Each structure stands twice: as structure tokens, then as C-alpha cells.
Amino acid sequence: MKHAKIAELKARLSEYLRDVRKGHPLVVMDRNTPIARVVPYAPEGEALTVRRPLGKTSLQRVPLPPALETGVDAVELLLEDRRAER
């Protein structure tokens, strides 16, 4: 995504708008702080394309990721936090 400071945007607005028209969003910067994003226009009410799922997989068959090994007992942390609130 391109970035342009306000003064640069004012000086080269037509060039930046041509890029936006081609589908390239632009972030407008005030010094080094992003303040706006210019994106290509899309008419409101444009329908979303809804497609059917690829298979008949039930949620129970979706594999879960492996447990994260942190070396910390989450239950012990919870109990410690609850004791501290009293």
C-alpha cells in the first residue's frame, strides 16, 4: 500500500488518483501519522457472491491445532488472580 504526505498528495493528486482507480489503495500521512485511506470506489449495494461449502464436513471433524506448550499452568494463574482480587 502506498503512502503519501499531504503536501506530496496535493502536488501530485492526479497521479495518485490514477493509481487508486487501478485498484491500489493509498494512505494519507500527516507527518508520520496515517490520517486517511483512499480506496477505489465501489457502488453500494453490490451483491456478494455466496458459494456453497466444498464438502459435507461437520464441525466435529475439523481437527483442532495442537496445544501450545508455554510451561505455565493456566489454571494456577487463574486461581492466583482470583485470590488476589479478594
Distance bins in CASP14 RR format, pairs under 12 A and 6 or more apart:
PFRMAT RR
TARGET T0000
AUTHOR 0000-0000-0000
RMODE 2
METHOD distances of the structure
MODEL  1
1 19 0 0 0 0 0 1 0 0 0 0 0
1 20 0 0 0 0 0 1 0 0 0 0 0
1 23 0 0 0 0 0 1 0 0 0 0 0
1 24 1 0 0 1 0 0 0 0 0 0 0
1 25 1 0 1 0 0 0 0 0 0 0 0
1 26 1 0 0 1 0 0 0 0 0 0 0
1 27 1 0 1 0 0 0 0 0 0 0 0
1 28 0 0 0 0 0 1 0 0 0 0 0
1 29 0 0 0 0 0 1 0 0 0 0 0
1 34 0 0 0 0 1 0 0 0 0 0 0
1 37 0 0 0 0 1 0 0 0 0 0 0
1 38 0 0 0 0 0 1 0 0 0 0 0
1 39 0 0 0 0 1 0 0 0 0 0 0
2 8 0 0 0 0 0 1 0 0 0 0 0
2 9 0 0 0 0 0 1 0 0 0 0 0
2 12 0 0 0 0 0 1 0 0 0 0 0
2 15 0 0 0 0 0 1 0 0 0 0 0
2 16 1 0 0 1 0 0 0 0 0 0 0
2 17 0 0 0 0 0 1 0 0 0 0 0
2 18 0 0 0 0 0 1 0 0 0 0 0
2 19 1 0 0 1 0 0 0 0 0 0 0
2 20 0 0 0 0 1 0 0 0 0 0 0
2 22 0 0 0 0 0 1 0 0 0 0 0
2 23 0 0 0 0 0 1 0 0 0 0 0
2 24 1 0 0 1 0 0 0 0 0 0 0
2 25 1 0 0 1 0 0 0 0 0 0 0
2 26 1 0 1 0 0 0 0 0 0 0 0
2 27 1 0 0 1 0 0 0 0 0 0 0
2 28 0 0 0 0 0 1 0 0 0 0 0
2 29 0 0 0 0 0 1 0 0 0 0 0
2 34 0 0 0 0 0 1 0 0 0 0 0
2 37 0 0 0 0 0 1 0 0 0 0 0
2 38 0 0 0 0 1 0 0 0 0 0 0
2 39 0 0 0 0 0 1 0 0 0 0 0
3 9 0 0 0 0 1 0 0 0 0 0 0
3 16 0 0 0 0 0 1 0 0 0 0 0
3 19 0 0 0 0 0 1 0 0 0 0 0
3 24 0 0 0 0 0 1 0 0 0 0 0
3 25 0 0 0 0 0 1 0 0 0 0 0
3 26 1 0 0 1 0 0 0 0 0 0 0
3 27 1 0 1 0 0 0 0 0 0 0 0
3 28 1 0 0 1 0 0 0 0 0 0 0
3 29 1 0 1 0 0 0 0 0 0 0 0
3 30 0 0 0 0 0 1 0 0 0 0 0
3 31 0 0 0 0 0 1 0 0 0 0 0
3 32 0 0 0 0 1 0 0 0 0 0 0
3 33 0 0 0 0 0 1 0 0 0 0 0
3 34 1 0 0 1 0 0 0 0 0 0 0
3 35 0 0 0 0 0 1 0 0 0 0 0
3 36 0 0 0 0 0 1 0 0 0 0 0
3 37 0 0 0 0 0 1 0 0 0 0 0
3 38 0 0 0 0 0 1 0 0 0 0 0
4 10 0 0 0 0 1 0 0 0 0 0 0
4 11 0 0 0 0 1 0 0 0 0 0 0
4 12 1 0 0 1 0 0 0 0 0 0 0
4 13 0 0 0 0 1 0 0 0 0 0 0
4 15 0 0 0 0 1 0 0 0 0 0 0
4 16 1 0 1 0 0 0 0 0 0 0 0
4 17 0 0 0 0 0 1 0 0 0 0 0
4 19 0 0 0 0 1 0 0 0 0 0 0
4 20 0 0 0 0 0 1 0 0 0 0 0
4 24 0 0 0 0 0 1 0 0 0 0 0
4 25 0 0 0 0 0 1 0 0 0 0 0
4 26 1 0 0 1 0 0 0 0 0 0 0
4 27 1 0 0 1 0 0 0 0 0 0 0
4 28 1 0 0 1 0 0 0 0 0 0 0
4 29 1 0 0 1 0 0 0 0 0 0 0
4 30 0 0 0 0 0 1 0 0 0 0 0
4 34 0 0 0 0 0 1 0 0 0 0 0
4 35 0 0 0 0 0 1 0 0 0 0 0
4 36 0 0 0 0 0 1 0 0 0 0 0
4 37 0 0 0 0 0 1 0 0 0 0 0
4 38 0 0 0 0 1 0 0 0 0 0 0
5 11 0 0 0 0 1 0 0 0 0 0 0
5 12 0 0 0 0 0 1 0 0 0 0 0
5 16 0 0 0 0 0 1 0 0 0 0 0
5 26 0 0 0 0 0 1 0 0 0 0 0
5 27 0 0 0 0 0 1 0 0 0 0 0
5 28 1 0 0 1 0 0 0 0 0 0 0
5 29 1 0 1 0 0 0 0 0 0 0 0
5 30 1 0 0 1 0 0 0 0 0 0 0
5 31 1 0 0 1 0 0 0 0 0 0 0
5 32 0 0 0 0 1 0 0 0 0 0 0
5 33 0 0 0 0 0 1 0 0 0 0 0
5 34 0 0 0 0 0 1 0 0 0 0 0
5 35 0 0 0 0 0 1 0 0 0 0 0
5 36 0 0 0 0 0 1 0 0 0 0 0
6 12 0 0 0 0 0 1 0 0 0 0 0
6 13 0 0 0 0 0 1 0 0 0 0 0
6 16 0 0 0 0 0 1 0 0 0 0 0
6 26 0 0 0 0 0 1 0 0 0 0 0
6 27 0 0 0 0 0 1 0 0 0 0 0
6 28 1 0 0 1 0 0 0 0 0 0 0
6 29 1 0 0 1 0 0 0 0 0 0 0
6 30 1 0 1 0 0 0 0 0 0 0 0
6 31 0 0 0 0 1 0 0 0 0 0 0
6 32 0 0 0 0 0 1 0 0 0 0 0
6 33 0 0 0 0 0 1 0 0 0 0 0
6 34 0 0 0 0 0 1 0 0 0 0 0
6 35 0 0 0 0 1 0 0 0 0 0 0
6 36 0 0 0 0 1 0 0 0 0 0 0
7 13 0 0 0 0 0 1 0 0 0 0 0
7 28 0 0 0 0 0 1 0 0 0 0 0
7 29 0 0 0 0 0 1 0 0 0 0 0
7 30 0 0 0 0 0 1 0 0 0 0 0
7 31 0 0 0 0 0 1 0 0 0 0 0
8 15 0 0 0 0 1 0 0 0 0 0 0
8 16 0 0 0 0 1 0 0 0 0 0 0
8 26 0 0 0 0 0 1 0 0 0 0 0
8 28 0 0 0 0 1 0 0 0 0 0 0
8 29 0 0 0 0 1 0 0 0 0 0 0
8 30 0 0 0 0 0 1 0 0 0 0 0
9 15 0 0 0 0 1 0 0 0 0 0 0
9 16 1 0 1 0 0 0 0 0 0 0 0
9 17 0 0 0 0 1 0 0 0 0 0 0
9 19 0 0 0 0 0 1 0 0 0 0 0
9 20 0 0 0 0 0 1 0 0 0 0 0
9 26 1 0 0 1 0 0 0 0 0 0 0
9 27 0 0 0 0 0 1 0 0 0 0 0
9 28 1 0 1 0 0 0 0 0 0 0 0
9 29 0 0 0 0 1 0 0 0 0 0 0
9 30 0 0 0 0 0 1 0 0 0 0 0
9 35 0 0 0 0 0 1 0 0 0 0 0
9 36 0 0 0 0 1 0 0 0 0 0 0
9 38 0 0 0 0 1 0 0 0 0 0 0
10 16 0 0 0 0 1 0 0 0 0 0 0
10 28 0 0 0 0 0 1 0 0 0 0 0
12 18 0 0 0 0 1 0 0 0 0 0 0
12 19 0 0 0 0 0 1 0 0 0 0 0
12 26 0 0 0 0 0 1 0 0 0 0 0
13 19 0 0 0 0 0 1 0 0 0 0 0
13 20 0 0 0 0 0 1 0 0 0 0 0
13 26 0 0 0 0 0 1 0 0 0 0 0
13 28 0 0 0 0 0 1 0 0 0 0 0
13 38 0 0 0 0 0 1 0 0 0 0 0
14 20 0 0 0 0 0 1 0 0 0 0 0
14 21 0 0 0 0 0 1 0 0 0 0 0
15 21 0 0 0 0 0 1 0 0 0 0 0
15 22 0 0 0 0 0 1 0 0 0 0 0
15 24 0 0 0 0 0 1 0 0 0 0 0
15 26 0 0 0 0 0 1 0 0 0 0 0
16 22 0 0 0 0 0 1 0 0 0 0 0
16 23 0 0 0 0 0 1 0 0 0 0 0
16 24 0 0 0 0 1 0 0 0 0 0 0
16 25 0 0 0 0 0 1 0 0 0 0 0
16 26 1 0 1 0 0 0 0 0 0 0 0
16 27 0 0 0 0 0 1 0 0 0 0 0
16 28 0 0 0 0 1 0 0 0 0 0 0
16 36 0 0 0 0 0 1 0 0 0 0 0
16 38 1 0 0 1 0 0 0 0 0 0 0
17 23 0 0 0 0 0 1 0 0 0 0 0
17 24 0 0 0 0 0 1 0 0 0 0 0
17 25 0 0 0 0 0 1 0 0 0 0 0
17 26 0 0 0 0 1 0 0 0 0 0 0
17 38 1 0 0 1 0 0 0 0 0 0 0
17 39 0 0 0 0 0 1 0 0 0 0 0
17 40 0 0 0 0 0 1 0 0 0 0 0
17 41 0 0 0 0 0 1 0 0 0 0 0
18 24 0 0 0 0 1 0 0 0 0 0 0
18 26 0 0 0 0 0 1 0 0 0 0 0
18 38 0 0 0 0 0 1 0 0 0 0 0
18 40 0 0 0 0 0 1 0 0 0 0 0
19 25 0 0 0 0 1 0 0 0 0 0 0
19 26 1 0 0 1 0 0 0 0 0 0 0
19 38 0 0 0 0 1 0 0 0 0 0 0
19 39 0 0 0 0 0 1 0 0 0 0 0
19 40 0 0 0 0 1 0 0 0 0 0 0
20 26 1 0 1 0 0 0 0 0 0 0 0
20 27 0 0 0 0 0 1 0 0 0 0 0
20 28 0 0 0 0 0 1 0 0 0 0 0
20 36 0 0 0 0 0 1 0 0 0 0 0
20 37 0 0 0 0 1 0 0 0 0 0 0
20 38 1 0 1 0 0 0 0 0 0 0 0
20 39 1 0 0 1 0 0 0 0 0 0 0
20 40 1 0 1 0 0 0 0 0 0 0 0
20 41 0 0 0 0 1 0 0 0 0 0 0
20 42 0 0 0 0 0 1 0 0 0 0 0
21 38 0 0 0 0 0 1 0 0 0 0 0
21 39 0 0 0 0 0 1 0 0 0 0 0
21 40 1 0 0 1 0 0 0 0 0 0 0
21 41 0 0 0 0 1 0 0 0 0 0 0
22 39 0 0 0 0 0 1 0 0 0 0 0
22 40 1 0 0 1 0 0 0 0 0 0 0
23 38 0 0 0 0 0 1 0 0 0 0 0
23 39 0 0 0 0 1 0 0 0 0 0 0
23 40 1 0 1 0 0 0 0 0 0 0 0
23 41 0 0 0 0 1 0 0 0 0 0 0
23 42 0 0 0 0 0 1 0 0 0 0 0
24 37 0 0 0 0 0 1 0 0 0 0 0
24 38 0 0 0 0 1 0 0 0 0 0 0
24 39 0 0 0 0 1 0 0 0 0 0 0
24 40 0 0 0 0 1 0 0 0 0 0 0
25 34 0 0 0 0 0 1 0 0 0 0 0
25 36 0 0 0 0 0 1 0 0 0 0 0
25 37 1 0 1 0 0 0 0 0 0 0 0
25 38 1 0 0 1 0 0 0 0 0 0 0
25 39 1 0 1 0 0 0 0 0 0 0 0
25 40 1 0 0 1 0 0 0 0 0 0 0
25 41 0 0 0 0 0 1 0 0 0 0 0
25 42 0 0 0 0 0 1 0 0 0 0 0
26 34 0 0 0 0 0 1 0 0 0 0 0
26 35 0 0 0 0 0 1 0 0 0 0 0
26 36 0 0 0 0 1 0 0 0 0 0 0
26 37 1 0 0 1 0 0 0 0 0 0 0
26 38 1 0 1 0 0 0 0 0 0 0 0
26 39 1 0 0 1 0 0 0 0 0 0 0
26 40 0 0 0 0 1 0 0 0 0 0 0
27 33 0 0 0 0 0 1 0 0 0 0 0
27 34 1 0 1 0 0 0 0 0 0 0 0
27 35 0 0 0 0 1 0 0 0 0 0 0
27 36 1 0 0 1 0 0 0 0 0 0 0
27 37 1 0 1 0 0 0 0 0 0 0 0
27 38 1 0 0 1 0 0 0 0 0 0 0
27 39 0 0 0 0 0 1 0 0 0 0 0
28 34 1 0 0 1 0 0 0 0 0 0 0
28 35 1 0 1 0 0 0 0 0 0 0 0
28 36 1 0 1 0 0 0 0 0 0 0 0
28 37 1 0 0 1 0 0 0 0 0 0 0
28 38 1 0 0 1 0 0 0 0 0 0 0
28 39 0 0 0 0 0 1 0 0 0 0 0
29 35 1 0 0 1 0 0 0 0 0 0 0
29 36 0 0 0 0 1 0 0 0 0 0 0
29 37 0 0 0 0 0 1 0 0 0 0 0
29 38 0 0 0 0 0 1 0 0 0 0 0
30 36 0 0 0 0 1 0 0 0 0 0 0
42 48 0 0 0 0 0 1 0 0 0 0 0
53 59 0 0 0 0 0 1 0 0 0 0 0
53 62 0 0 0 0 0 1 0 0 0 0 0
55 61 0 0 0 0 0 1 0 0 0 0 0
55 62 0 0 0 0 0 1 0 0 0 0 0
57 63 0 0 0 0 0 1 0 0 0 0 0
67 74 0 0 0 0 0 1 0 0 0 0 0
68 74 0 0 0 0 1 0 0 0 0 0 0
70 76 0 0 0 0 0 1 0 0 0 0 0
70 77 0 0 0 0 0 1 0 0 0 0 0
71 77 0 0 0 0 0 1 0 0 0 0 0
72 78 0 0 0 0 0 1 0 0 0 0 0
72 80 0 0 0 0 0 1 0 0 0 0 0
73 79 0 0 0 0 1 0 0 0 0 0 0
73 80 0 0 0 0 1 0 0 0 0 0 0
74 80 0 0 0 0 0 1 0 0 0 0 0
74 81 0 0 0 0 0 1 0 0 0 0 0
75 81 0 0 0 0 0 1 0 0 0 0 0
75 82 0 0 0 0 0 1 0 0 0 0 0
76 82 0 0 0 0 0 1 0 0 0 0 0
76 83 0 0 0 0 0 1 0 0 0 0 0
77 83 0 0 0 0 0 1 0 0 0 0 0
77 84 0 0 0 0 0 1 0 0 0 0 0
78 84 0 0 0 0 0 1 0 0 0 0 0
78 85 0 0 0 0 0 1 0 0 0 0 0
79 85 0 0 0 0 0 1 0 0 0 0 0
79 86 0 0 0 0 0 1 0 0 0 0 0
80 86 0 0 0 0 0 1 0 0 0 0 0
END
